Amino acid sequence: MIHDLMYIELKTGYSDDGPAWIGYVKTSKSKKTIYFNDHAFQRSIGSCSNYVDIENGDEYWISGLKKTESNRHWDGHGKIAIDRRAVSEYLAFIGEKELPANVFEIVDIEDRFPIERVKQLLNEKK
């Protein structure tokens, strides 16, 4: 499984101001499923989203990181929670020495990837 640093933002109920994270994800071998923070996501087509939570149907925007601008939509607001373990990698990626405090909040994000739970759920739906 791939272990990448990505941007994840909840869209359901928030539009462009939902809770947002930069953290480590795992993907399935086929890359059709992304696992993050005890959630599993699959591609979808939404008005402002590109992934859906397999278990609860919430819509999310999930993408790779941007170097030169905010990861949020241009009309979005709110701090982005970034995994403490990812700060140095993210700073190296964007070429900066420190995170702007008005944009980011450093948090601890536990590696919880519900692979078996989601496999079981998907098999039950068949």
mmCIF file of the C-alpha atoms, coordinates in Angstrom:
data_MODEL
# 
_entry.id   MODEL 
# 
loop_
_atom_site.group_PDB 
_atom_site.id 
_atom_site.type_symbol 
_atom_site.label_atom_id 
_atom_site.label_alt_id 
_atom_site.label_comp_id 
_atom_site.label_asym_id 
_atom_site.label_entity_id 
_atom_site.label_seq_id 
_atom_site.pdbx_PDB_ins_code 
_atom_site.Cartn_x 
_atom_site.Cartn_y 
_atom_site.Cartn_z 
_atom_site.occupancy 
_atom_site.B_iso_or_equiv 
_atom_site.pdbx_formal_charge 
_atom_site.auth_seq_id 
_atom_site.auth_comp_id 
_atom_site.auth_asym_id 
_atom_site.auth_atom_id 
_atom_site.pdbx_PDB_model_num 
ATOM 1   C CA . MET A 1 1   ? 0.000   0.000  0.000  1.00 0.00 ? 1   MET A CA 1 
ATOM 2   C CA . ILE A 1 2   ? 1.157   3.494  -0.809 1.00 0.00 ? 2   ILE A CA 1 
ATOM 3   C CA . HIS A 1 3   ? 1.731   5.905  2.070  1.00 0.00 ? 3   HIS A CA 1 
ATOM 4   C CA . ASP A 1 4   ? 1.502   9.510  0.825  1.00 0.00 ? 4   ASP A CA 1 
ATOM 5   C CA . LEU A 1 5   ? 1.046   12.991 2.246  1.00 0.00 ? 5   LEU A CA 1 
ATOM 6   C CA . MET A 1 6   ? -2.223  14.514 0.982  1.00 0.00 ? 6   MET A CA 1 
ATOM 7   C CA . TYR A 1 7   ? -4.743  17.295 1.519  1.00 0.00 ? 7   TYR A CA 1 
ATOM 8   C CA . ILE A 1 8   ? -8.189  16.185 2.784  1.00 0.00 ? 8   ILE A CA 1 
ATOM 9   C CA . GLU A 1 9   ? -11.157 18.540 3.272  1.00 0.00 ? 9   GLU A CA 1 
ATOM 10  C CA . LEU A 1 10  ? -14.709 17.724 4.382  1.00 0.00 ? 10  LEU A CA 1 
ATOM 11  C CA . LYS A 1 11  ? -17.229 19.320 2.019  1.00 0.00 ? 11  LYS A CA 1 
ATOM 12  C CA . THR A 1 12  ? -20.572 17.925 3.254  1.00 0.00 ? 12  THR A CA 1 
ATOM 13  C CA . GLY A 1 13  ? -22.279 20.643 5.280  1.00 0.00 ? 13  GLY A CA 1 
ATOM 14  C CA . TYR A 1 14  ? -19.444 23.143 4.851  1.00 0.00 ? 14  TYR A CA 1 
ATOM 15  C CA . SER A 1 15  ? -18.889 24.033 1.197  1.00 0.00 ? 15  SER A CA 1 
ATOM 16  C CA . ASP A 1 16  ? -15.344 25.500 1.116  1.00 0.00 ? 16  ASP A CA 1 
ATOM 17  C CA . ASP A 1 17  ? -14.935 26.072 4.877  1.00 0.00 ? 17  ASP A CA 1 
ATOM 18  C CA . GLY A 1 18  ? -14.922 22.484 6.144  1.00 0.00 ? 18  GLY A CA 1 
ATOM 19  C CA . PRO A 1 19  ? -12.376 20.921 8.458  1.00 0.00 ? 19  PRO A CA 1 
ATOM 20  C CA . ALA A 1 20  ? -9.170  20.252 6.525  1.00 0.00 ? 20  ALA A CA 1 
ATOM 21  C CA . TRP A 1 21  ? -6.063  18.189 7.128  1.00 0.00 ? 21  TRP A CA 1 
ATOM 22  C CA . ILE A 1 22  ? -2.666  17.517 5.649  1.00 0.00 ? 22  ILE A CA 1 
ATOM 23  C CA . GLY A 1 23  ? -1.723  14.022 6.677  1.00 0.00 ? 23  GLY A CA 1 
ATOM 24  C CA . TYR A 1 24  ? -0.499  10.611 5.670  1.00 0.00 ? 24  TYR A CA 1 
ATOM 25  C CA . VAL A 1 25  ? -2.872  8.352  3.759  1.00 0.00 ? 25  VAL A CA 1 
ATOM 26  C CA . LYS A 1 26  ? -2.748  4.779  2.555  1.00 0.00 ? 26  LYS A CA 1 
ATOM 27  C CA . THR A 1 27  ? -4.230  3.648  -0.713 1.00 0.00 ? 27  THR A CA 1 
ATOM 28  C CA . SER A 1 28  ? -5.438  0.274  -1.848 1.00 0.00 ? 28  SER A CA 1 
ATOM 29  C CA . LYS A 1 29  ? -3.319  -1.645 -4.354 1.00 0.00 ? 29  LYS A CA 1 
ATOM 30  C CA . SER A 1 30  ? -5.682  -0.534 -7.109 1.00 0.00 ? 30  SER A CA 1 
ATOM 31  C CA . LYS A 1 31  ? -5.531  3.067  -5.812 1.00 0.00 ? 31  LYS A CA 1 
ATOM 32  C CA . LYS A 1 32  ? -9.340  3.155  -5.865 1.00 0.00 ? 32  LYS A CA 1 
ATOM 33  C CA . THR A 1 33  ? -9.619  3.549  -2.093 1.00 0.00 ? 33  THR A CA 1 
ATOM 34  C CA . ILE A 1 34  ? -7.878  6.098  0.137  1.00 0.00 ? 34  ILE A CA 1 
ATOM 35  C CA . TYR A 1 35  ? -7.640  5.512  3.896  1.00 0.00 ? 35  TYR A CA 1 
ATOM 36  C CA . PHE A 1 36  ? -7.151  8.359  6.376  1.00 0.00 ? 36  PHE A CA 1 
ATOM 37  C CA . ASN A 1 37  ? -7.976  9.007  10.043 1.00 0.00 ? 37  ASN A CA 1 
ATOM 38  C CA . ASP A 1 38  ? -10.271 5.953  10.433 1.00 0.00 ? 38  ASP A CA 1 
ATOM 39  C CA . HIS A 1 39  ? -12.157 6.759  7.193  1.00 0.00 ? 39  HIS A CA 1 
ATOM 40  C CA . ALA A 1 40  ? -12.118 5.179  3.744  1.00 0.00 ? 40  ALA A CA 1 
ATOM 41  C CA . PHE A 1 41  ? -12.853 7.141  0.571  1.00 0.00 ? 41  PHE A CA 1 
ATOM 42  C CA . GLN A 1 42  ? -13.605 6.254  -3.033 1.00 0.00 ? 42  GLN A CA 1 
ATOM 43  C CA . ARG A 1 43  ? -13.765 8.502  -6.073 1.00 0.00 ? 43  ARG A CA 1 
ATOM 44  C CA . SER A 1 44  ? -17.049 10.222 -6.781 1.00 0.00 ? 44  SER A CA 1 
ATOM 45  C CA . ILE A 1 45  ? -18.377 13.055 -8.860 1.00 0.00 ? 45  ILE A CA 1 
ATOM 46  C CA . GLY A 1 46  ? -19.810 15.838 -6.739 1.00 0.00 ? 46  GLY A CA 1 
ATOM 47  C CA . SER A 1 47  ? -20.346 19.524 -7.270 1.00 0.00 ? 47  SER A CA 1 
ATOM 48  C CA . CYS A 1 48  ? -17.432 20.463 -4.985 1.00 0.00 ? 48  CYS A CA 1 
ATOM 49  C CA . SER A 1 49  ? -16.028 17.057 -4.067 1.00 0.00 ? 49  SER A CA 1 
ATOM 50  C CA . ASN A 1 50  ? -14.042 14.294 -5.673 1.00 0.00 ? 50  ASN A CA 1 
ATOM 51  C CA . TYR A 1 51  ? -14.288 11.534 -3.027 1.00 0.00 ? 51  TYR A CA 1 
ATOM 52  C CA . VAL A 1 52  ? -17.012 10.084 -0.832 1.00 0.00 ? 52  VAL A CA 1 
ATOM 53  C CA . ASP A 1 53  ? -16.689 8.405  2.574  1.00 0.00 ? 53  ASP A CA 1 
ATOM 54  C CA . ILE A 1 54  ? -17.609 4.772  1.924  1.00 0.00 ? 54  ILE A CA 1 
ATOM 55  C CA . GLU A 1 55  ? -19.282 4.334  5.315  1.00 0.00 ? 55  GLU A CA 1 
ATOM 56  C CA . ASN A 1 56  ? -21.314 7.527  5.813  1.00 0.00 ? 56  ASN A CA 1 
ATOM 57  C CA . GLY A 1 57  ? -21.572 9.147  2.359  1.00 0.00 ? 57  GLY A CA 1 
ATOM 58  C CA . ASP A 1 58  ? -19.928 12.448 3.343  1.00 0.00 ? 58  ASP A CA 1 
ATOM 59  C CA . GLU A 1 59  ? -18.244 14.222 0.445  1.00 0.00 ? 59  GLU A CA 1 
ATOM 60  C CA . TYR A 1 60  ? -14.579 15.278 0.562  1.00 0.00 ? 60  TYR A CA 1 
ATOM 61  C CA . TRP A 1 61  ? -11.999 17.016 -1.573 1.00 0.00 ? 61  TRP A CA 1 
ATOM 62  C CA . ILE A 1 62  ? -8.771  14.986 -1.559 1.00 0.00 ? 62  ILE A CA 1 
ATOM 63  C CA . SER A 1 63  ? -5.723  16.029 -3.534 1.00 0.00 ? 63  SER A CA 1 
ATOM 64  C CA . GLY A 1 64  ? -1.990  16.131 -3.700 1.00 0.00 ? 64  GLY A CA 1 
ATOM 65  C CA . LEU A 1 65  ? -0.266  19.095 -2.101 1.00 0.00 ? 65  LEU A CA 1 
ATOM 66  C CA . LYS A 1 66  ? 0.217   22.461 -3.757 1.00 0.00 ? 66  LYS A CA 1 
ATOM 67  C CA . LYS A 1 67  ? 3.568   24.253 -3.602 1.00 0.00 ? 67  LYS A CA 1 
ATOM 68  C CA . THR A 1 68  ? 2.729   27.853 -4.388 1.00 0.00 ? 68  THR A CA 1 
ATOM 69  C CA . GLU A 1 69  ? -0.708  28.495 -2.937 1.00 0.00 ? 69  GLU A CA 1 
ATOM 70  C CA . SER A 1 70  ? -3.068  27.450 -0.205 1.00 0.00 ? 70  SER A CA 1 
ATOM 71  C CA . ASN A 1 71  ? -4.442  23.943 -0.507 1.00 0.00 ? 71  ASN A CA 1 
ATOM 72  C CA . ARG A 1 72  ? -7.901  25.307 0.277  1.00 0.00 ? 72  ARG A CA 1 
ATOM 73  C CA . HIS A 1 73  ? -10.298 26.562 -2.375 1.00 0.00 ? 73  HIS A CA 1 
ATOM 74  C CA . TRP A 1 74  ? -9.707  30.275 -3.050 1.00 0.00 ? 74  TRP A CA 1 
ATOM 75  C CA . ASP A 1 75  ? -13.028 31.084 -1.332 1.00 0.00 ? 75  ASP A CA 1 
ATOM 76  C CA . GLY A 1 76  ? -12.401 28.809 1.658  1.00 0.00 ? 76  GLY A CA 1 
ATOM 77  C CA . HIS A 1 77  ? -11.481 29.803 5.188  1.00 0.00 ? 77  HIS A CA 1 
ATOM 78  C CA . GLY A 1 78  ? -10.270 28.130 8.334  1.00 0.00 ? 78  GLY A CA 1 
ATOM 79  C CA . LYS A 1 79  ? -7.030  26.634 9.539  1.00 0.00 ? 79  LYS A CA 1 
ATOM 80  C CA . ILE A 1 80  ? -5.655  23.456 8.052  1.00 0.00 ? 80  ILE A CA 1 
ATOM 81  C CA . ALA A 1 81  ? -4.683  20.813 10.614 1.00 0.00 ? 81  ALA A CA 1 
ATOM 82  C CA . ILE A 1 82  ? -1.313  19.325 9.677  1.00 0.00 ? 82  ILE A CA 1 
ATOM 83  C CA . ASP A 1 83  ? 0.063   16.130 11.160 1.00 0.00 ? 83  ASP A CA 1 
ATOM 84  C CA . ARG A 1 84  ? 3.012   16.961 13.426 1.00 0.00 ? 84  ARG A CA 1 
ATOM 85  C CA . ARG A 1 85  ? 5.031   14.162 11.751 1.00 0.00 ? 85  ARG A CA 1 
ATOM 86  C CA . ALA A 1 86  ? 4.511   15.783 8.336  1.00 0.00 ? 86  ALA A CA 1 
ATOM 87  C CA . VAL A 1 87  ? 5.608   19.338 9.096  1.00 0.00 ? 87  VAL A CA 1 
ATOM 88  C CA . SER A 1 88  ? 9.255   19.006 8.045  1.00 0.00 ? 88  SER A CA 1 
ATOM 89  C CA . GLU A 1 89  ? 8.332   17.111 4.855  1.00 0.00 ? 89  GLU A CA 1 
ATOM 90  C CA . TYR A 1 90  ? 5.697   19.723 3.983  1.00 0.00 ? 90  TYR A CA 1 
ATOM 91  C CA . LEU A 1 91  ? 8.057   22.633 4.679  1.00 0.00 ? 91  LEU A CA 1 
ATOM 92  C CA . ALA A 1 92  ? 10.706  21.052 2.432  1.00 0.00 ? 92  ALA A CA 1 
ATOM 93  C CA . PHE A 1 93  ? 8.057   20.532 -0.270 1.00 0.00 ? 93  PHE A CA 1 
ATOM 94  C CA . ILE A 1 94  ? 6.949   24.189 -0.241 1.00 0.00 ? 94  ILE A CA 1 
ATOM 95  C CA . GLY A 1 95  ? 10.472  25.542 0.300  1.00 0.00 ? 95  GLY A CA 1 
ATOM 96  C CA . GLU A 1 96  ? 9.743   27.382 3.552  1.00 0.00 ? 96  GLU A CA 1 
ATOM 97  C CA . LYS A 1 97  ? 11.318  27.373 7.009  1.00 0.00 ? 97  LYS A CA 1 
ATOM 98  C CA . GLU A 1 98  ? 8.131   27.632 9.091  1.00 0.00 ? 98  GLU A CA 1 
ATOM 99  C CA . LEU A 1 99  ? 4.380   27.300 8.769  1.00 0.00 ? 99  LEU A CA 1 
ATOM 100 C CA . PRO A 1 100 ? 2.224   30.442 8.832  1.00 0.00 ? 100 PRO A CA 1 
ATOM 101 C CA . ALA A 1 101 ? 0.359   30.260 12.170 1.00 0.00 ? 101 ALA A CA 1 
ATOM 102 C CA . ASN A 1 102 ? -2.707  31.929 10.656 1.00 0.00 ? 102 ASN A CA 1 
ATOM 103 C CA . VAL A 1 103 ? -3.097  29.105 8.088  1.00 0.00 ? 103 VAL A CA 1 
ATOM 104 C CA . PHE A 1 104 ? -2.027  25.933 9.925  1.00 0.00 ? 104 PHE A CA 1 
ATOM 105 C CA . GLU A 1 105 ? -2.592  24.181 13.223 1.00 0.00 ? 105 GLU A CA 1 
ATOM 106 C CA . ILE A 1 106 ? -0.122  21.429 14.105 1.00 0.00 ? 106 ILE A CA 1 
ATOM 107 C CA . VAL A 1 107 ? -1.944  18.357 15.463 1.00 0.00 ? 107 VAL A CA 1 
ATOM 108 C CA . ASP A 1 108 ? -1.300  14.698 16.167 1.00 0.00 ? 108 ASP A CA 1 
ATOM 109 C CA . ILE A 1 109 ? -3.106  12.456 13.689 1.00 0.00 ? 109 ILE A CA 1 
ATOM 110 C CA . GLU A 1 110 ? -3.083  8.795  14.601 1.00 0.00 ? 110 GLU A CA 1 
ATOM 111 C CA . ASP A 1 111 ? -2.521  6.241  11.829 1.00 0.00 ? 111 ASP A CA 1 
ATOM 112 C CA . ARG A 1 112 ? -5.920  4.541  11.736 1.00 0.00 ? 112 ARG A CA 1 
ATOM 113 C CA . PHE A 1 113 ? -6.611  2.885  8.409  1.00 0.00 ? 113 PHE A CA 1 
ATOM 114 C CA . PRO A 1 114 ? -9.871  0.838  8.493  1.00 0.00 ? 114 PRO A CA 1 
ATOM 115 C CA . ILE A 1 115 ? -8.850  -1.573 5.753  1.00 0.00 ? 115 ILE A CA 1 
ATOM 116 C CA . GLU A 1 116 ? -10.395 -4.773 7.108  1.00 0.00 ? 116 GLU A CA 1 
ATOM 117 C CA . ARG A 1 117 ? -13.586 -3.061 8.315  1.00 0.00 ? 117 ARG A CA 1 
ATOM 118 C CA . VAL A 1 118 ? -14.155 -1.482 4.900  1.00 0.00 ? 118 VAL A CA 1 
ATOM 119 C CA . LYS A 1 119 ? -13.331 -4.685 2.996  1.00 0.00 ? 119 LYS A CA 1 
ATOM 120 C CA . GLN A 1 120 ? -15.967 -6.475 5.065  1.00 0.00 ? 120 GLN A CA 1 
ATOM 121 C CA . LEU A 1 121 ? -18.506 -3.701 4.446  1.00 0.00 ? 121 LEU A CA 1 
ATOM 122 C CA . LEU A 1 122 ? -17.894 -3.700 0.687  1.00 0.00 ? 122 LEU A CA 1 
ATOM 123 C CA . ASN A 1 123 ? -18.177 -7.502 0.518  1.00 0.00 ? 123 ASN A CA 1 
ATOM 124 C CA . GLU A 1 124 ? -21.529 -7.367 2.360  1.00 0.00 ? 124 GLU A CA 1 
ATOM 125 C CA . LYS A 1 125 ? -22.888 -4.921 -0.258 1.00 0.00 ? 125 LYS A CA 1 
ATOM 126 C CA . LYS A 1 126 ? -22.203 -7.375 -3.111 1.00 0.00 ? 126 LYS A CA 1 
# 
